[in-house]
């Protein structure tokens, strides 16, 4: 309501009105605040609007940390409390407490600090730096920074030859895990957990491994066809537990019978070729067939006392069916292992 001038409007004492206020305040010092603004009171028709502007200075008394009505008087802190980075690595910081606005300074300028996103980027020089944060009251907080060497990456093996459907397991030294691997060309085999499975065709592929620091290590694989064997046999009646590379108990007995039939032959090398039916994706089936072939290869190494490189396992997945995959009987025939044997000259 608004009191009306009785001389001009003798018939009215109060009228309805709407008052609009807009203003701002700014902290000038720890307990001092300045404020300013304007008001406009809109009156009914026939009465002129009433405008006012105002400004003022407030002082707030505080008698302890809990009594200060301004929460910005809390301790200025920066997180993390220390930063340890490799060259060119980044770290985001968080600032709490104190009085805004904050200002930022690097003691040795060994890196860059982006004030918009509060992110520190280490430079190329190794050593120690310090991020110093100041608030509007002059309080400061600092974070020690250590910049270490960006360790170089290495991959083993760097150059290898494998049969079609074979496997190369890589190990990485240096860099920062976890690592990501890709292929060039991209569709020439598959790689997961640093384990490369070659396709069923020959060629050359490059393995590209990247770490979390952006470093890259490369390896080359030559995929070659399986040579013609002196003798090839099908390891009959071998079954695996569903969707695994574990032989059933009955199949372990059958494998022993297969081995007994060739135990009198002096063997220099063996290649176990695993096959699956067409259920599942191509990559999944090839991986499964290789693992099943490796299960058989381990048993053969023990039986014949041969080295790992003398009994190799490759997986062809569903690429070489010997029967239709439209029937259960056909799929059963396609889930098989073949043994290629190479004798001493």
N, C-alpha and C positions, 0 to 999 in steps of 0.2 A: 504494500500500500504506500501511498505518497500523500503527505500533508499538502493541502491546497491553500493558496493565498485567499483569505476570506474576503478581502476587498474586491478582488477580481471575480471570485466565484462564491458569492454568499450562500448559494444553495448546496454547496458540496463541502464536506469536511475531509474525506479521504476518497481516493480513486484507486482502481487497480492499475498496476504498472509492472513492467518486466525490466530487471536490471541485468546488464551483461558486463562481466568483468574479465579483463585479460591482463596478464602481468607476468613477471619473471623475477627470479631472485638468483643471486650469485654469491658464492662464498668468497669473501675477501681475505680472511685470515682464519685462524683456527676456530675462534668463537664469534667472529663478526660476519654478518650477512647483510648485503645490500639488496633492496627490492624496489621495484618500480612497476607502474602499470597505468591503466585507464579504465574508467567505468562509463557506461552509457545507460541511462534509464529511459525506456520507451514508455510514453504516456498516452492516454486516450486522445482521440482526435480533438483538436482545439487547445491542447496543452503542448508547449514546446518541450522537446527532449532535454534531459539534464545530463551534461557531460562533466566528468571530473578526471583529473590526472593526479597521481600520487607518487611519492618516492620516500624511502626511509632507510634507516640503518638499525639493525638489531644486534644485540649482544646476548649470547646465551651463556649462563653460568653453569659450570660443571663441577661436581665434587667427587670425582672418581670415574673410572673407566666405564662403569655401567650407567652413570647418570648423564653422560653426554648424549644429547638427543641426535647428534650427527654421527651415524655409524662409520663415516669415513675416517674418524679419529682412531680406528683400530690399527694394529700394527701392519706396516707395509711388508708384504712377503712376495717372493717370486718362486715359482715352481717350474721345473725341478730344481732342487737346491744345488745341483752340480750337473754339468753337461760334459759328456765324453763322446766325441765324434771322430769318424774318419774324415779325411780330406773330402770336401764337397758334400758331405752329408748334412742333413737338415734336422733341426729340432724346434718344435713349437713350445713357447713358454706361456705361463699364466701368471697374472699379477693380481693380487688381492689386497684389500685394506688400504690404508693411507688416504690421501686426499687427491682426487683427480683435478686436473689432468696430470698424467705421468710423462716423464721424459726419459730417454734411453741413450746410453753412451757405452761404447766399447773402449776398454782401457788401451788396447794395442792395435785395434782395427785389423785383426788377423782373419776376419770374416765379414759378413754382411748381416745387418739386422733390419728386417722389414717391419716397421712400426704398424703398418696397416693390418697385418695378419699375425704379428708377434712371432716371427719365425727367424731363427738364426741359421745361417749357412756358413759352414766352415770353409776357410780358404785353402790354398795349396801348401801353405807353410805350416810345418808341424811345430807345436809348442803350446804355451798357455796364454789364454786371453781371459777377459772378465767382462761380463755384462753388468752395468750399473744402472739401476732404476731409481729415479727421484720422483717424489710427489710434490704437490703444490705447496706443502708446508716446509719443504726442504729435507724431509726424511729420505733416507736412501736404503736400498737393499741391493746386494750384489750376488752374482752367481759365477763361480769359477768355471772356466771352460778349458778342456784339454783337447787338442787336435792331434790325432795320431796318424801314422802312416796308413794309407789306403792299400791294404795288403793285396798282392797280386794273386790271381786265380790260376789254377792249373787243373787239367782234366786228364785222367788216365783210364784206358789207353788213348793216346792221341791219334794213332793210326792203326787200323785193324782190318782184317779180312775175315769174312764170315760167310757161311753157306746161305743160300736162299732159305728163308724160314728160321734162320738161326738167331742167336741172342748175343748182345754185348752189354755187360753191366759196367757202368761207369762209376768212378769215384772222383770227388772234387776236393782239392786242397786250396786253402786260402779263401778270400772273399767272405761274404756273409750269407749264411743260410736263412731261409729256404731258397733253393735254386729252382729256376724254371728252364725247361729244355724245349727246344723246337727243332724242326728238321728243314733242310733245304736240299731238294725240293720237299714241300710240305707233305705230300701224299706218298712218299717213298718209305713205307713202313710205319711204325708207331713207336712212341717213347713215353714211358710213365715211370716215375720214381727212379729216373736215371737208368732205366732198363730199356734198351732198344731191341725191337723185334724186326728183323729184316723181312721184306716182302717176298713173295714167291717168284719174283723175277730178279735178274741180276742188274747191277748198276753201281753207281757211287752216290753216297749221300753225305752231307755235312751235318754234324750234330752241333747245335749252338746252345750253350748253357749260360744263363745270366743270373747274377746274384742280386741281393737287395740294395747294393750300392751302385748298380748299373754297370758293373764290370762284366766282360764277356770272355768265355773260353770256348775254343772250337776243337772238334775232333772229326776225323774223316773215316768213313767205313766203306770198304770195297765188298760188295755183295756178289758172290760168284756161284755158278751152278754147282749142284752136287755132282761129283764125278761118277762115272759108271762103275758100279760095284762088281766085284768078282762073283758075289752071290747075294741074292735078295730073298728074304723069307718074310712071310706075314706071321707076326706073333699072335697066334690064335687064342680066342676065348679070354681076352684080357678085358675086364670091365673095371670101371672106377666108380667110387661112391658118387652119387648124383652131384653134378656141378662142382666137383673137386678133382684134385690130381692124386687122390689116394686110391691105390689098388684095393679091390675087395680081397678078402682072405682066400676065396676060391681062385681068384686070378693070380695071386702070388704062387699058388701051387702049380697052376698052368704055366706060368712063366718059368718056373724051375724045370718043368718038362721040356719046354722049348730050348732052354739053355743046355740041357743034357744032350740034346740031339746035335749040338755043334761043339761040344766040349773037347772033342778030339782034334779040332782044327786049330792050327797055329794062326791066330788072328793078329794083324798089325793095327787095324783101325776099324771102328764101327760107327755108323750113323743111324740113330733112331729117328724115324719120321712119324710124327703124330698127326692124326686126322680126326675131324669131328663131322657131325651132320650139320644141316643148315639152320638149326634153331639157334637164335641169337645173332648178334651183329658179327660182321666179318672180323673186326679187330678183336672182339671178345673171344671168338672161336679160335682165332690163331693163337692168342695168348694162352688159352686153355689147352690147346693141343700141344703147344711147346712145353708147358709145365708137365703134362702127362708123359710126354716123351722123355723129359728130364728125370721123372720118377723111375722109368724103366732103365735109363742110362746109368743112374746111380747103382742100381742092382747089378747091372752088367759089369761095371767097373770093379765092384767088389768080387764078383764071381771069377772074373778073368784077371784080376790084379793089374788093371790097366790104368793109365793116367787119365786125367780129365780131358786132355786134348786128343786122346786116343778113342774116346767114346763120346761123341757129340750128339746133342739133341736139337732137332729142328721141328717147327710146327707149321703145318700147311693149312690148318683150320678146315674149312669146307671147300677149299679150292680144287681138290682132286677126288671127287666122289667116285665110287665104283658101283653104286646102285642108286635107285631113285630115293629122293628125300620125301616123297609123298606118302610113304607107308612106314610103319614102325619097323618092319623087317628090313627095309632098305636103309633106314637111318641107323639101325643096329650094325649093319655091315659097314657103313661109312665111318663109324666110330671105331677106329683101329690104329694099330701101330705096326710099322714096317721096319725091318732091320736090314741095313745094307752093310756088307762085310767086305773088308779088304785084307788080303793075305800077305804074308811076307813073301818077297820075291825069292 
